[in-house]
Amino acid sequence: MIKKLAARVRQYKKHAIATPLFMVGEVSMEVLIPLIMSWLVDRGIERGDMSQIYLYGALLLVTAFVSLFSGVMSGRMAAIASAGFARNLRHDMYYSIQDFSFANIDKFSTSSIITRLTTDVNNVQNAFQMILRMAVRAPMTLIFSLIMAMTINARISMVFLIMLPVLALGIFLIMSRTHPVFRRVFKTYDRLNNVVQENLRGMRVVKSFVREDYEISKFNGISDSIYKDFTHAERNIALMSPLMMTCIYTCTLLISWLGARAIVASGNNPAMGMTTGQLMSLITYVIQILSSLMMVSMVFMMITMSRASAQRIVEILDEQTDITSPKLPVTEIKDGSIDFEHVNFRYAAASERDTLSDIDLHIPSGSVVGILGGTGSGKSTLVQLIPRLYDPSAGRVLVGGVDTRAYDLTALRDSVAMVLQKNELFSGTIKDNLRWGNADATDADIEEACKLAQADSFIQDFPDKYDTWIEQSGANVSGGQKQRLCIARALLKKPRILILDDSTSAVDTRTDALIRAGFRSYIPDTTKIIIAQRVSSVQDADIIVVLNDGQVADVGTHEELLEKSEIYREVYESQTKGGEEHE
């Protein structure tokens, strides 16, 4: 895991290496400052020697400046390295997600992916920055300060060795209690993001059913859970400060007492005593040593917090799409003919039953195909196999006489245009959205496609016409308008195969008929597959396929199915009688 994450540093390696190097300079100067201070006191101030005071004073200024410069540069390098590391992580994760098949995306919830791209990356970024700085600073400060303290007075410095195990044990106990809490919090974040996302996307439903209070209570429940976990964790971490201060004050008192006795004793035997400056230095080294231990504990705590995040990030990076182009792909689609040869499909290998079972269909190029069936009969699943959004569990799907698995994915999907059951528009102008179908489409091409999709009339009513801004998910247009814009977008692609997945359900029957008439004139050679709930939307199709429980129940024209298909006849009669009763 560490190796995979470290590989994402890439172009920021120089900054990552420079950070600890500058940190060495900063720590070295910080450790020298107490020693120089002791010389200033002992050799200058106590003796009243101004030349020594100026000398060591100037040396202190130089040392402090070098320490400051090294610290600033170390912080700058660490900031650049950690921000660049996070940028590369997000880049690689996002690009990895773009290559996912629907099966891969089904494995991770949308809210979980968002949490990994945001909160988890931030946690790892903070840990990386702390490792670059604190993981170098703390051990070096600890070692150098101990060496300097031992050099001044080894006997009194033994006080450190008494306090170190006490502080280390306290830190270990605090960390062991806090780590499980942070692991639990990150999973709760996924739930929180999911609630927020569902609420925002379904705001109209929430308001229409007056469920604001329910949504608020659901949000508050998860938010309170995060609050309690973080409060518990922070309460444990807060114990570190008084623990460290207790150790520092205890060491300071013991060293002050022992040092004072040593200073007094130095009058009788200077070789066995110590000076006032040395005592000041020892007290400073106490603070540096114990503070470095606290820094070490914070590094471990940050690593503990980020370990769960790092694992979740690597899961995304390691996920391999199960749908890829072959080594020697076919790049040309000859025509729009489609063949399903005894196709079975199930969404998960562990699923108990197939969603599609023994589908055997042969659709000529340029034909109009209607697909009817009840909810859950597998209509949408069937057409998603054509552009390889999924691969069949058994059997083959052929487009233009070639197995879809032999095609280059981009070439195959460029030749298939889908208007999905759930229409998606993106933030931008109407033109921006329509050019998803053809980036090089002219204004005339866009207007022609919109006229065929019966969208031009309502676009002309907008003040900015084709430059009208579409809000996120098309929130400022109606369902029928959104469907017609999505159909126009698909027409601009001029595909070999056009799939309409119940995408005229929000328009009236007259508009539906005009759209279908436009298809015949604008893309006569394109194979058109229309999934619909209304018989009127498919009754003039060349072939009508009736699906039932994942299987092909009947195939034929409208007249043929009225004679031989009981399912089709029941649907037709129920809709016809419904219309007569309404009249």
C-alpha positions in Angstrom: 0.0 0.0 0.0 2.8 2.4 0.9 4.6 1.6 -2.3 1.5 2.4 -4.4 0.9 5.6 -2.6 4.6 6.7 -2.8 4.5 6.2 -6.5 2.0 9.1 -6.7 4.6 11.6 -5.5 6.0 11.6 -9.0 7.1 15.1 -10.1 7.2 16.4 -6.5 10.0 14.0 -5.4 12.5 16.9 -5.3 10.3 18.8 -2.9 9.7 15.7 -0.8 13.4 15.1 -0.5 14.3 18.7 0.1 11.9 18.9 3.1 13.8 16.7 5.5 17.1 18.1 4.3 16.0 21.6 5.3 14.5 20.1 8.5 18.0 18.8 9.4 19.3 22.3 9.2 16.5 23.7 11.4 16.9 21.0 14.1 20.7 21.3 14.2 20.4 25.1 14.8 17.7 24.7 17.4 19.8 22.2 19.3 22.9 24.5 19.2 21.0 27.6 20.5 20.7 26.4 24.1 24.4 25.5 24.1 25.3 29.0 22.7 23.0 30.5 25.3 25.0 28.7 28.1 28.2 30.1 26.7 26.7 33.6 26.6 25.7 33.4 30.3 28.8 31.6 31.6 31.5 33.3 29.5 30.0 36.7 28.9 27.3 37.8 31.3 28.7 36.3 34.6 32.2 37.6 33.8 31.0 40.9 32.5 33.0 40.4 29.3 31.3 42.5 26.6 33.4 41.1 23.8 32.2 37.6 24.6 28.6 38.9 24.9 28.9 40.5 21.4 30.5 37.3 20.0 27.9 34.9 21.3 25.1 37.3 20.7 26.0 37.5 17.0 26.4 33.8 16.8 22.9 33.4 18.3 21.5 35.7 15.7 23.1 33.8 12.9 22.0 30.5 14.3 18.4 31.7 14.8 18.4 33.1 11.2 19.6 29.9 9.7 17.1 27.9 11.8 14.3 30.3 10.6 15.3 30.1 7.0 15.6 26.3 7.1 12.2 26.0 8.8 10.5 28.3 6.3 12.0 26.4 3.3 11.1 23.1 4.9 7.5 24.2 5.4 7.3 25.5 1.8 8.7 22.3 0.3 6.4 20.1 2.5 3.4 22.1 1.4 4.2 21.8 -2.3 5.0 18.1 -2.0 1.9 17.2 0.0 -0.5 19.3 -2.1 1.1 17.9 -5.3 0.8 14.3 -3.8 -2.9 14.9 -3.1 -3.4 16.3 -6.6 -1.8 13.2 -8.2 -3.9 10.9 -6.0 -7.2 12.6 -7.0 -6.0 12.6 -10.6 -5.2 8.9 -10.7 -8.4 7.9 -8.7 -10.6 10.0 -11.0 -9.0 8.6 -14.2 -9.3 5.1 -12.8 -13.0 5.7 -12.1 -13.5 6.9 -15.7 -12.3 3.4 -16.9 -14.7 1.5 -14.6 -17.4 -0.6 -16.1 -20.9 -0.4 -14.7 -20.0 -3.5 -12.7 -17.0 -1.8 -11.1 -19.1 1.3 -10.2 -21.8 -1.0 -8.7 -19.2 -2.3 -6.3 -18.6 1.2 -4.8 -21.4 3.5 -3.8 -21.3 7.0 -5.2 -21.1 8.6 -1.7 -18.2 6.3 -0.8 -16.3 7.3 -4.0 -16.9 11.0 -3.2 -15.6 10.5 0.4 -12.5 8.8 -0.9 -11.8 11.6 -3.4 -12.2 14.3 -0.7 -12.0 13.4 3.0 -9.7 10.4 2.6 -7.3 12.2 0.3 -7.2 15.1 2.7 -6.3 12.8 5.6 -3.5 11.1 3.6 -2.2 14.5 2.4 -2.0 15.8 6.0 -0.3 12.6 7.1 2.2 12.8 4.2 3.1 16.4 5.1 3.5 15.5 8.8 5.7 12.5 7.9 7.9 14.7 5.7 8.4 17.2 8.6 7.6 15.8 12.0 8.8 12.3 11.3 12.3 13.7 10.6 12.2 16.6 13.1 11.0 14.7 16.2 13.6 11.8 16.2 16.4 14.1 15.3 15.5 16.6 18.0 15.2 13.7 20.5 18.6 12.2 19.6 20.5 15.5 19.3 19.0 17.0 22.5 19.8 13.8 24.4 23.4 13.9 23.2 23.8 17.5 24.1 22.2 17.0 27.5 24.5 14.0 28.2 27.5 16.1 27.2 26.6 18.8 29.7 25.9 16.5 32.7 25.3 12.8 32.2 24.2 12.2 35.8 21.5 14.8 35.9 20.3 13.8 32.3 19.4 10.4 33.7 16.1 12.1 34.8 15.0 11.9 31.1 15.4 8.2 31.1 12.9 8.0 34.1 10.3 10.1 32.4 10.6 8.6 28.8 8.9 5.3 29.7 6.1 7.0 31.6 5.3 9.3 28.7 5.7 6.5 26.1 3.3 4.3 28.0 0.7 7.0 28.3 0.9 7.8 24.6 0.6 4.2 23.7 -2.6 3.7 25.8 -4.2 6.9 24.3 -3.4 5.8 20.8 -4.7 2.3 21.2 -8.0 3.6 22.5 -8.4 6.3 19.7 -7.5 4.3 16.6 -10.8 2.2 16.5 -12.8 5.3 16.8 -11.3 6.9 13.7 -11.8 3.8 11.7 -15.5 3.9 12.6 -15.8 7.6 11.8 -14.7 7.3 8.1 -17.4 4.6 7.5 -19.9 7.0 9.0 -18.8 9.7 6.6 -19.8 7.5 3.7 -23.3 7.3 5.1 -23.4 11.1 5.7 -22.4 11.8 2.1 -25.0 9.4 0.9 -27.8 11.1 2.9 -26.8 14.5 1.6 -26.5 13.4 -2.0 -29.9 11.7 -1.9 -31.5 14.7 -0.3 -30.2 17.2 -2.8 -30.9 15.0 -5.9 -34.4 14.2 -4.6 -35.3 17.6 -3.2 -38.5 18.0 -5.3 -39.7 14.6 -4.0 -38.8 15.5 -0.4 -40.8 18.8 -0.6 -43.7 17.2 -2.5 -44.1 14.6 0.2 -43.4 17.1 3.0 -40.6 14.9 4.3 -38.2 17.7 5.3 -38.4 16.9 9.0 -37.7 13.2 8.3 -34.6 14.1 6.2 -33.4 16.5 8.9 -33.7 13.9 11.6 -31.9 11.3 9.4 -29.1 13.8 8.8 -28.9 14.8 12.5 -28.7 11.1 13.5 -25.6 10.4 11.4 -24.1 13.8 12.1 -24.5 13.3 15.9 -22.9 9.9 15.5 -19.8 11.5 13.9 -19.9 14.3 16.6 -19.9 11.7 19.4 -17.1 9.7 17.8 -14.9 12.7 17.2 -15.6 14.0 20.7 -14.6 10.7 22.2 -11.4 10.6 20.1 -10.5 14.2 20.8 -11.1 13.7 24.5 -8.6 10.9 24.5 -6.1 13.0 22.4 -6.6 15.9 24.8 -5.0 13.8 27.6 -1.7 14.0 25.8 -1.2 17.7 26.6 -1.5 17.4 30.4 0.5 14.2 30.3 3.3 15.9 28.5 3.2 19.0 30.6 3.3 16.9 33.8 6.4 15.1 32.5 8.0 18.4 31.5 7.3 20.1 34.8 8.5 17.1 36.8 11.7 16.9 34.8 12.2 20.7 35.1 11.7 20.5 38.9 14.1 17.6 39.3 16.7 19.0 37.1 16.4 22.5 38.8 16.8 20.9 42.2 19.7 18.6 41.2 21.3 21.4 39.1 21.1 23.9 41.9 22.8 21.5 44.2 25.5 20.9 41.5 26.0 24.7 41.1 26.5 25.0 44.9 28.8 22.0 44.9 30.9 23.5 42.1 32.2 26.1 44.6 34.1 23.2 46.5 34.8 21.1 43.4 34.3 22.8 40.0 35.0 19.5 38.1 31.9 17.9 39.8 29.5 20.8 39.5 27.9 22.8 36.8 27.3 26.4 35.8 24.1 28.5 35.6 24.3 28.5 31.8 24.5 24.8 31.7 21.5 24.4 33.9 19.5 26.8 31.6 20.5 24.6 28.7 19.5 21.4 30.4 16.0 22.8 31.1 15.7 23.8 27.5 16.8 20.4 26.3 14.1 18.8 28.7 11.4 20.7 26.8 12.9 19.8 23.4 13.2 16.1 24.3 9.7 15.7 25.7 8.2 17.9 23.0 9.8 15.7 20.4 8.1 12.7 22.0 4.8 14.5 21.7 5.5 15.2 18.0 6.3 11.5 17.5 3.0 10.6 19.1 1.1 13.0 16.9 2.8 11.5 13.8 1.7 8.0 14.9 -1.8 9.4 15.6 -2.0 11.0 12.1 -0.7 7.8 10.5 -3.3 5.8 12.5 -6.1 8.1 11.3 -4.9 8.1 7.7 -4.2 4.3 7.4 -7.9 3.6 7.0 -8.2 6.4 4.4 -5.1 5.1 2.6 -6.6 1.6 2.3 -9.8 3.0 0.9 -7.8 5.0 -1.7 -5.8 2.0 -2.8 -9.0 0.0 -3.2 -10.0 2.5 -6.0 -6.5 2.5 -7.5 -6.3 -1.3 -7.5 -9.8 -1.9 -9.0 -9.4 -3.2 -12.5 -12.2 -2.8 -15.0 -13.5 -6.1 -16.3 -14.4 -4.5 -19.7 -11.4 -3.5 -21.8 -10.4 -3.3 -25.5 -8.6 -6.4 -26.8 -5.0 -6.2 -27.9 -5.8 -6.2 -31.6 -9.2 -4.5 -31.6 -11.6 -4.1 -34.5 -12.1 -0.4 -35.1 -14.6 -0.2 -37.9 -18.3 -1.1 -37.4 -19.6 -2.3 -40.7 -23.3 -1.7 -40.1 -26.0 -1.5 -37.4 -27.0 -5.2 -37.4 -27.3 -6.7 -33.9 -27.3 -10.4 -33.0 -27.9 -11.9 -29.5 -26.8 -15.5 -29.6 -28.2 -17.4 -26.6 -27.2 -14.7 -24.2 -27.5 -15.0 -20.4 -26.7 -12.2 -18.0 -26.6 -11.7 -14.2 -25.4 -8.6 -12.4 -23.3 -10.4 -9.8 -21.6 -13.8 -9.9 -23.2 -14.6 -6.5 -26.7 -13.7 -7.8 -29.2 -16.6 -7.6 -30.8 -16.1 -10.9 -30.1 -14.6 -14.4 -31.6 -11.2 -15.3 -31.6 -12.3 -18.9 -31.9 -16.0 -20.0 -31.2 -17.5 -23.4 -31.9 -14.4 -25.4 -31.7 -15.2 -29.2 -32.5 -12.2 -31.4 -31.4 -11.1 -34.8 -31.9 -7.5 -35.8 -31.2 -6.3 -39.4 -29.3 -3.1 -39.9 -31.5 0.0 -40.4 -34.6 -1.6 -38.9 -36.8 -0.1 -36.2 -37.2 -2.4 -33.2 -39.7 -2.0 -30.4 -39.2 -3.6 -27.0 -42.0 -4.1 -24.5 -42.2 -5.8 -21.2 -43.2 -5.4 -17.6 -41.1 -3.8 -14.9 -38.0 -6.0 -14.2 -38.4 -7.9 -17.4 -34.8 -7.0 -18.4 -35.4 -4.4 -21.2 -32.8 -1.9 -20.1 -30.3 -4.6 -19.3 -30.7 -6.1 -22.8 -29.8 -2.8 -24.6 -26.9 -2.1 -22.2 -25.1 -5.2 -23.5 -24.9 -3.6 -27.0 -22.3 -0.9 -26.3 -20.6 -3.2 -23.7 -21.7 -1.3 -20.6 -21.9 -4.9 -19.4 -20.7 -8.2 -20.9 -23.0 -11.2 -21.1 -22.4 -14.0 -18.6 -22.9 -16.5 -21.4 -23.5 -16.3 -25.1 -22.4 -13.6 -27.5 -23.6 -10.1 -28.6 -22.6 -9.2 -32.2 -22.7 -5.8 -33.8 -22.1 -5.6 -37.5 -21.4 -9.4 -37.4 -18.5 -9.0 -34.9 -18.5 -9.9 -31.2 -18.7 -6.7 -29.2 -15.7 -8.0 -27.1 -13.5 -7.8 -30.3 -14.1 -4.1 -30.8 -12.2 -1.1 -29.6 -14.4 0.2 -26.8 -14.2 3.8 -28.0 -15.1 2.8 -31.6 -18.0 0.7 -30.5 -19.5 3.2 -28.1 -19.0 6.0 -30.7 -21.2 4.1 -33.0 -24.0 3.6 -30.5 -26.1 6.5 -29.1 -28.2 5.9 -26.0 -30.9 8.0 -24.6 -31.2 6.5 -21.1 -34.3 6.0 -19.0 -32.8 8.5 -16.5 -31.9 11.5 -18.7 -28.8 13.4 -17.6 -28.0 17.0 -18.6 -24.9 18.8 -17.3 -24.3 22.4 -16.1 -23.7 24.6 -19.2 -25.6 26.0 -22.1 -28.0 24.0 -24.3 -25.3 24.1 -27.0 -22.7 22.7 -24.6 -25.0 19.8 -23.7 -25.9 19.0 -27.3 -22.3 19.0 -28.5 -21.7 16.0 -26.3 -23.1 14.2 -29.3 -20.8 15.9 -31.7 -18.1 18.3 -30.5 -17.8 19.7 -34.1 -21.5 20.2 -34.7 -22.3 23.6 -36.2 -25.2 25.8 -35.0 -27.2 24.7 -38.0 -26.6 21.0 -37.2 -27.7 21.6 -33.6 -30.9 23.4 -34.7 -31.8 20.7 -37.2 -31.4 17.9 -34.6 -33.5 19.9 -32.2 -36.3 20.3 -34.8 -36.3 16.6 -35.4 -36.4 15.9 -31.7 -39.3 18.5 -31.3 -37.1 20.6 -29.0 -36.6 23.7 -31.1 -40.0 25.1 -30.4 -39.5 25.4 -26.6 -35.9 26.5 -27.0 -37.0 29.4 -29.1 -39.2 30.5 -26.2 -36.2 31.0 -23.9 -34.8 34.5 -23.8 -31.2 33.2 -24.6 -32.5 30.4 -26.9 -29.6 27.9 -27.6 -27.4 29.8 -25.2 -29.8 29.2 -22.3 -28.0 28.0 -19.2 -28.9 24.5 -18.0 -28.7 24.0 -14.2 -27.2 20.9 -12.7 -29.0 17.7 -13.8 -31.3 19.9 -15.9 -33.2 21.3 -12.9 -34.6 24.3 -14.8 -36.3 22.3 -17.6 -39.2 19.9 -17.5 -39.0 16.2 -17.8 -40.3 16.2 -21.4 -38.0 19.1 -22.4 -35.0 17.2 -20.9 -36.0 14.0 -22.8 -36.2 15.9 -26.1 -32.8 17.6 -25.5 -31.2 14.2 -24.8 -32.7 12.8 -28.0 -31.3 15.7 -30.0 -28.0 15.1 -28.5 -28.1 11.5 -29.6 -29.2 12.4 -33.1 -26.1 14.7 -33.5 -24.0 11.7 -33.1 -25.5 10.1 -36.3 -24.8 6.6 -34.9 -25.0 3.2 -36.4 -27.4 2.2 -33.6 -29.8 4.5 -31.7 -31.3 3.2 -28.4 -34.2 5.0 -26.7 -34.7 3.6 -23.3 -38.3 4.7 -22.4 -37.1 8.2 -23.3 -40.3 9.6 -24.7 -42.5 8.7 -21.7 -42.7 12.4 -20.7 -43.9 13.6 -24.1 -47.4 13.4 -25.5 -48.3 10.8 -28.2 -48.3 13.4 -31.0 -44.8 14.6 -30.2 -43.7 11.0 -29.8 -45.0 10.3 -33.3 -43.3 13.3 -34.8 -40.0 12.3 -33.2 -40.2 8.8 -34.6 -41.0 10.2 -38.1 -37.9 12.4 -37.8 -35.8 9.3 -37.1 -36.9 7.7 -40.4 -36.0 10.8 -42.5 -32.8 11.9 -40.7 -31.1 8.6 -39.9 -32.8 6.0 -42.2 -29.8 3.6 -42.2 -29.5 3.6 -38.4 -30.8 0.7 -36.4 -33.3 2.2 -34.0 -34.3 0.4 -30.8 -37.2 1.9 -28.8 -38.0 0.7 -25.3 -41.5 1.9 -24.4 -44.5 1.3 -22.1 -47.0 2.6 -24.7 -47.9 0.3 -27.6 -48.4 3.4 -29.8 -44.7 4.2 -29.5 -43.7 0.9 -31.1 -46.6 -0.4 -33.2 -45.2 0.8 -36.5 -41.8 -0.8 -35.7 -40.4 -3.4 -38.1 -39.9 -5.8 -35.2 -41.5 -5.8 -31.8 -39.8 -7.9 -29.0 -41.9 -8.8 -26.0 -39.8 -9.6 -22.9 -41.2 -11.4 -19.9 -39.1 -12.3 -16.8 -35.8 -12.0 -18.6 -36.8 -14.1 -21.6 -38.1 -13.4 -25.1 -41.8 -14.2 -25.0 -42.7 -13.2 -28.6 -41.2 -11.5 -31.6 -43.2 -10.1 -34.6 -44.9 -7.1 -36.1 -47.8 -5.3 -34.4 -50.4 -7.4 -36.4 -48.6 -10.7 -35.8 -48.3 -10.1 -32.1 -52.0 -9.2 -31.8 -52.8 -12.7 -33.1 -50.2 -14.8 -31.3 -49.0 -13.0 -28.2 -51.3 -13.0 -25.2 -49.1 -10.6 -23.3 -48.9 -8.1 -26.1 -52.6 -8.3 -26.8 -53.5 -7.7 -23.1 -51.2 -4.6 -23.0 -52.7 -3.3 -26.3 -56.3 -3.8 -25.3 -55.8 -2.3 -21.8 -54.3 0.8 -23.2 -56.8 1.1 -26.1 -59.8 0.6 -23.7 -58.3 3.0 -21.3 -58.1 5.6 -24.1 -61.7 4.9 -25.2 -63.0 5.2 -21.6 -61.1 8.4 -21.2 -62.7 9.8 -24.4 
